[in-house]
C-alpha cells in the first residue's frame, strides 16, 4: 500500500509538472491575445509562478549572460565556496542542516541607484552585460505589471505607481550558483520561503534542475527550459491584490552533480512606498469582517522579513497589521 501511495504521489507530481504554465508572450499580438491573457490570469491565481518564452530578450544575449556568469563563478567564487564548506565541515554532515543554504551568491543593485561599478572581481564585459540585462528585465517587469493590471481590472500603470514611492522602484539581482552537494537530503540549496517583494524574474540553468514550488501540499519541479524567464509573485503583490494572487513557497534542492546557475532579479516597491490592497479589489463584506491585508511602508516589511524569511508569511502580515499606522496615502490612491 505504501508503495502504491508513493506511486500515486509521484504520478500526481509528474502531471502537475506537465501542466506547469508556460506562456508564449508573442501570443499577445493578434488573435491569441485573449487566450494568452487567460493563461497569465490562471497562472497568477493558481500557481504564483509561470515560465515565459518568446519574451523579447534575444537568445544570443542570454547565452552571453550565462557564459559570463558561469566563468565568473569558476574564476572567482568556486574556490571560496569550497573553503567555506571545508571550514564548516559541511561535506561530512550526518544530520539535517537548518540554518544554512548550499549556495554561493552575490548581489547587484540596479535601482534606484546602481552599484555594479563597485562590485569587486567583475570583468568589464560582465559588468556591461549585467547592466544591459537589468534594463531588459526592468522593461519586461513593467510590461508584466501592466498585463496583471489588465487582468485584475485595475487601471493601466496602477501597480507601477503602487511600487513607485519617492524615488521609483527598488530593483536588484541575486546571482547564485548551487555547486554539487554530497548530501542533498541533509542540506537545501535554498530553504523554503516566499519572496518578500513584488515581481521576481529568474533566468535559470536549463541543464541542472532544483527549483521547486509548493502546490496543493506537493513539491513540484519548475521545469528548466532553455532561454526561458521564470516569473513568480512576491508578498507585496499578494497584499495589493488583496489575496487574489498569492506568493508561493518555493525552495532549491541541491544536486549531487552539476553546478546550477540562477539569476533572480527582484522588481520591488521603493523603500518608502506605501503598500495596501487596491481599493477596487477589496469587497465590502471583507472590509466588514476585517479580513483586509495590512497597510505598511515597504521598508518596514523588509526589516521584519530579514529575520523571518524562512518562516510562514501569515505571521508577518499579522505583525504588520499590529503596527499599522495612519500612513498618508498620497496621490497613489485612485478610487
C-alpha positions as CSV (number, residue, x, y, z in Angstrom):
1,X,0.0,0.0,0.0
2,X,2.8,2.4,0.9
3,X,4.4,1.8,-2.4
4,X,1.1,2.5,-4.2
5,X,0.7,5.7,-2.3
6,X,4.2,6.8,-3.3
7,X,3.5,5.9,-6.9
8,X,0.3,8.0,-6.8
9,X,2.1,11.0,-5.3
10,X,4.8,10.6,-8.0
11,X,2.3,10.5,-10.8
12,X,0.5,13.5,-9.4
13,X,3.7,15.5,-9.3
14,X,4.5,14.5,-12.9
15,X,1.0,15.5,-14.0
16,X,1.4,18.9,-12.3
17,X,4.8,19.4,-13.9
18,X,3.3,18.7,-17.3
19,X,0.6,21.4,-16.6
20,X,3.2,23.9,-15.4
21,X,2.1,27.2,-17.0
22,X,4.4,28.1,-19.9
23,X,3.4,31.3,-21.6
24,X,4.5,32.5,-25.0
25,X,4.4,36.3,-24.9
26,X,4.2,36.5,-28.7
27,X,0.7,35.2,-28.2
28,X,-0.3,38.7,-27.0
29,X,0.0,40.0,-30.6
30,X,-3.1,39.2,-32.6
31,X,-5.8,36.6,-32.2
32,X,-4.2,34.6,-29.4
33,X,-4.3,37.6,-27.0
34,X,-7.4,36.6,-25.1
35,X,-6.2,33.0,-24.6
36,X,-2.7,34.2,-23.5
37,X,-4.2,36.7,-21.0
38,X,-6.3,33.9,-19.6
39,X,-3.3,31.7,-19.2
40,X,-1.5,34.5,-17.3
41,X,-4.5,35.0,-15.1
42,X,-4.8,31.3,-14.3
43,X,-1.0,31.1,-13.5
44,X,-1.3,34.1,-11.2
45,X,-4.4,32.8,-9.4
46,X,-3.5,29.2,-9.1
47,X,0.3,28.8,-9.3
48,X,2.0,32.1,-8.3
49,X,4.7,31.0,-10.9
50,X,4.9,30.8,-14.7
51,X,7.6,30.5,-17.3
52,X,7.9,32.9,-20.2
53,X,9.1,32.1,-23.7
54,X,9.4,34.5,-26.6
55,X,9.7,37.3,-24.1
56,X,11.7,39.6,-26.4
57,X,15.2,39.1,-24.8
58,X,17.4,37.8,-27.6
59,X,18.6,34.2,-27.0
60,X,22.2,35.0,-28.0
61,X,22.2,37.7,-25.4
62,X,21.0,35.2,-22.7
63,X,23.8,32.8,-23.8
64,X,26.3,35.5,-23.2
65,X,24.9,36.2,-19.7
66,X,25.0,32.5,-18.9
67,X,28.6,32.1,-20.2
68,X,30.0,35.1,-18.3
69,X,28.1,34.2,-15.1
70,X,29.5,30.6,-15.1
71,X,33.0,31.8,-16.0
72,X,32.9,34.3,-13.2
73,X,31.8,31.6,-10.7
74,X,34.6,29.3,-11.8
75,X,37.3,32.0,-11.6
76,X,36.3,34.0,-8.6
77,X,33.8,32.1,-6.4
78,X,34.2,28.3,-6.7
79,X,37.4,28.0,-4.6
80,X,35.9,30.4,-2.0
81,X,32.8,28.2,-1.7
82,X,34.9,25.0,-1.3
83,X,36.9,26.7,1.5
84,X,33.7,27.8,3.3
85,X,32.3,24.3,3.1
86,X,35.5,22.8,4.4
87,X,35.7,25.4,7.3
88,X,32.2,24.5,8.4
89,X,32.7,20.7,8.0
90,X,29.7,20.5,5.7
91,X,30.9,17.7,3.4
92,X,30.6,15.3,6.3
93,X,27.3,16.3,7.9
94,X,25.2,13.5,9.4
95,X,22.1,15.4,10.5
96,X,19.9,17.9,8.7
97,X,21.3,21.5,8.5
98,X,18.5,24.0,9.0
99,X,20.4,27.3,9.4
100,X,22.3,27.4,6.1
101,X,21.9,27.1,2.3
102,X,24.2,25.3,-0.1
103,X,24.7,28.3,-2.4
104,X,27.3,30.8,-3.5
105,X,25.8,34.2,-4.1
106,X,26.5,37.9,-4.8
107,X,24.1,40.8,-5.3
108,X,23.8,43.6,-7.8
109,X,21.7,46.7,-7.2
110,X,20.2,48.5,-10.2
111,X,17.5,50.9,-8.9
112,X,17.2,53.5,-7.5
113,X,21.0,53.6,-7.9
114,X,23.3,51.0,-9.4
115,X,26.2,49.6,-7.5
116,X,27.5,47.5,-10.4
117,X,30.7,49.5,-10.9
118,X,31.6,48.9,-7.2
119,X,31.1,45.1,-7.0
120,X,34.6,43.6,-6.9
121,X,36.0,40.9,-9.2
122,X,33.7,41.6,-12.2
123,X,35.3,41.8,-15.6
124,X,34.3,44.9,-17.5
125,X,32.4,42.9,-20.2
126,X,30.4,41.1,-17.5
127,X,29.6,44.4,-15.8
128,X,28.3,45.9,-19.0
129,X,26.3,42.8,-19.9
130,X,24.6,42.7,-16.5
131,X,23.8,46.4,-16.8
132,X,22.1,45.7,-20.1
133,X,20.4,42.6,-18.8
134,X,18.9,44.7,-15.9
135,X,17.5,47.2,-18.4
136,X,15.8,44.5,-20.4
137,X,14.4,42.8,-17.3
138,X,13.1,46.1,-16.0
139,X,11.2,46.7,-19.2
140,X,9.8,43.1,-19.1
141,X,8.8,43.6,-15.4
142,X,6.9,46.8,-16.2
143,X,5.2,45.1,-19.2
144,X,4.1,42.2,-17.0
145,X,2.8,44.5,-14.2
146,X,0.5,46.2,-16.8
147,X,-0.7,42.8,-18.0
148,X,-1.6,42.0,-14.4
149,X,-3.4,45.3,-14.1
150,X,-5.4,44.4,-17.2
151,X,-6.4,41.0,-15.7
152,X,-7.2,42.5,-12.3
153,X,-9.4,45.3,-13.8
154,X,-7.0,47.9,-12.4
155,X,-6.2,51.0,-14.4
156,X,-3.0,50.7,-16.5
157,X,0.0,51.8,-14.6
158,X,-1.6,51.2,-11.2
159,X,0.9,48.6,-10.0
160,X,3.9,50.5,-11.2
161,X,2.6,53.6,-9.4
162,X,1.9,51.5,-6.2
163,X,5.6,50.4,-6.3
164,X,6.9,53.8,-7.0
165,X,7.5,55.6,-3.7
166,X,9.5,58.8,-3.8
167,X,12.4,57.5,-5.9
168,X,10.9,54.8,-8.1
169,X,11.1,51.0,-7.5
170,X,13.9,49.0,-5.9
171,X,15.4,46.6,-8.4
172,X,18.3,44.2,-7.8
173,X,19.7,40.9,-8.8
174,X,20.9,37.9,-6.8
175,X,23.4,35.8,-8.8
176,X,23.6,32.3,-7.3
177,X,25.4,29.1,-8.1
178,X,24.5,25.8,-6.5
179,X,27.5,23.6,-6.7
180,X,27.3,19.8,-6.5
181,X,26.4,18.7,-2.9
182,X,27.4,15.4,-1.3
183,X,24.3,15.3,1.0
184,X,21.4,16.9,-0.7
185,X,18.9,15.1,1.6
186,X,20.5,16.9,4.6
187,X,21.1,20.4,3.3
188,X,18.9,22.5,0.9
189,X,20.3,24.6,-1.9
190,X,17.9,27.2,-0.6
191,X,15.4,26.7,2.2
192,X,11.7,27.0,1.6
193,X,10.4,30.6,1.6
194,X,8.1,33.1,-0.1
195,X,9.7,36.2,-1.7
196,X,9.1,39.5,0.2
197,X,9.0,41.8,-2.8
198,X,6.9,42.4,-5.9
199,X,7.7,40.5,-9.2
200,X,10.7,38.1,-9.5
201,X,12.3,37.4,-12.9
202,X,14.5,34.4,-12.9
203,X,17.0,33.2,-15.6
204,X,17.9,29.7,-14.5
205,X,20.1,26.9,-15.7
206,X,18.5,24.7,-18.3
207,X,20.6,21.7,-17.6
208,X,20.7,21.4,-13.8
209,X,17.3,21.5,-12.2
210,X,16.5,22.0,-8.5
211,X,13.8,24.8,-8.2
212,X,10.5,23.6,-6.7
213,X,7.3,25.2,-5.7
214,X,4.7,24.1,-3.2
215,X,1.3,23.4,-4.8
216,X,-1.6,21.7,-3.1
217,X,0.8,20.2,-0.5
218,X,3.1,18.8,-3.1
219,X,6.6,20.0,-4.2
220,X,6.5,20.5,-8.0
221,X,9.6,21.0,-10.1
222,X,9.9,24.2,-12.1
223,X,11.0,22.7,-15.4
224,X,14.4,24.0,-16.6
225,X,13.9,25.4,-20.1
226,X,16.5,26.9,-22.4
227,X,16.2,30.7,-22.7
228,X,13.0,31.0,-20.6
229,X,12.4,33.5,-17.9
230,X,10.6,32.2,-14.8
231,X,8.3,34.6,-13.1
232,X,7.0,34.4,-9.6
233,X,4.9,36.7,-7.4
234,X,6.1,38.2,-4.1
235,X,4.3,39.0,-0.9
236,X,3.7,42.7,-2.0
237,X,1.5,41.6,-4.9
238,X,-0.5,39.4,-2.6
239,X,-1.2,42.4,-0.4
240,X,-2.0,44.8,-3.3
241,X,-4.3,42.2,-4.9
242,X,-5.9,41.6,-1.5
243,X,-5.1,37.9,-1.7
244,X,-6.4,37.3,-5.3
245,X,-2.8,36.5,-6.3
246,X,-0.6,34.8,-3.7
247,X,3.1,34.5,-3.2
248,X,4.0,30.8,-3.2
249,X,6.5,28.9,-1.1
250,X,9.5,27.6,-3.1
251,X,12.9,26.1,-2.5
252,X,16.0,24.8,-4.3
253,X,17.1,21.2,-3.9
254,X,20.9,20.8,-4.1
255,X,22.0,18.2,-6.7
256,X,24.8,15.7,-6.4
257,X,26.3,16.7,-9.8
258,X,26.4,19.8,-12.0
259,X,26.5,23.4,-10.7
260,X,23.1,25.1,-11.1
261,X,23.2,28.8,-12.2
262,X,20.3,31.0,-11.0
263,X,20.0,34.8,-11.7
264,X,17.0,36.1,-9.9
265,X,16.0,39.8,-10.4
266,X,13.6,41.4,-7.9
267,X,11.4,44.2,-9.1
268,X,10.2,45.6,-5.7
269,X,8.5,48.6,-4.4
270,X,10.6,51.7,-3.4
271,X,11.7,51.6,0.2
272,X,9.2,54.3,1.2
273,X,6.3,53.0,-1.0
274,X,3.1,52.6,1.0
275,X,1.6,49.1,0.3
276,X,-2.0,48.3,0.8
277,X,-4.8,46.4,-1.0
278,X,-6.1,48.2,-4.2
279,X,-9.4,49.7,-3.1
280,X,-11.3,48.3,-6.1
281,X,-10.2,44.8,-5.1
282,X,-11.5,45.0,-1.5
283,X,-15.0,43.7,-1.3
284,X,-17.4,45.4,1.1
285,X,-18.2,42.3,3.1
286,X,-14.4,41.5,3.5
287,X,-14.0,45.0,4.8
288,X,-16.7,44.5,7.4
289,X,-15.2,41.1,8.5
290,X,-11.9,42.9,8.8
291,X,-10.0,40.4,6.6
292,X,-8.2,43.1,4.7
293,X,-4.4,42.8,4.4
294,X,-2.4,45.4,6.3
295,X,-1.2,48.8,5.1
296,X,2.5,49.5,5.6
297,X,5.7,51.0,4.3
298,X,7.7,48.5,2.3
299,X,11.0,49.1,4.1
300,X,9.3,48.2,7.5
301,X,8.1,44.9,5.9
302,X,11.7,44.2,4.7
303,X,13.1,44.8,8.2
304,X,10.7,42.2,9.6
305,X,11.3,39.8,6.7
306,X,15.0,39.8,7.2
307,X,14.7,37.8,10.4
308,X,11.7,35.7,9.4
309,X,12.4,34.8,5.7
310,X,12.2,31.0,6.2
311,X,9.0,31.1,8.3
312,X,5.4,31.3,7.0
313,X,4.3,34.7,5.7
314,X,0.9,34.9,7.5
315,X,2.5,36.0,10.9
316,X,4.4,38.7,9.0
317,X,1.2,40.1,7.7
318,X,-0.3,39.9,11.2
319,X,2.7,41.7,12.7
320,X,2.4,44.5,10.1
321,X,-1.3,44.8,11.0
322,X,-0.4,45.2,14.6
323,X,1.9,48.2,13.8
324,X,-0.3,49.7,11.2
325,X,-0.3,53.4,11.5
326,X,-2.2,56.2,9.8
327,X,0.1,56.4,6.8
328,X,-0.9,59.1,4.5
329,X,-1.7,57.6,1.1
330,X,-0.6,60.4,-1.0
331,X,-1.5,60.6,-4.7
332,X,-1.5,56.9,-5.5
333,X,-5.0,56.3,-4.2
334,X,-7.1,56.1,-7.3
335,X,-10.7,55.1,-6.2
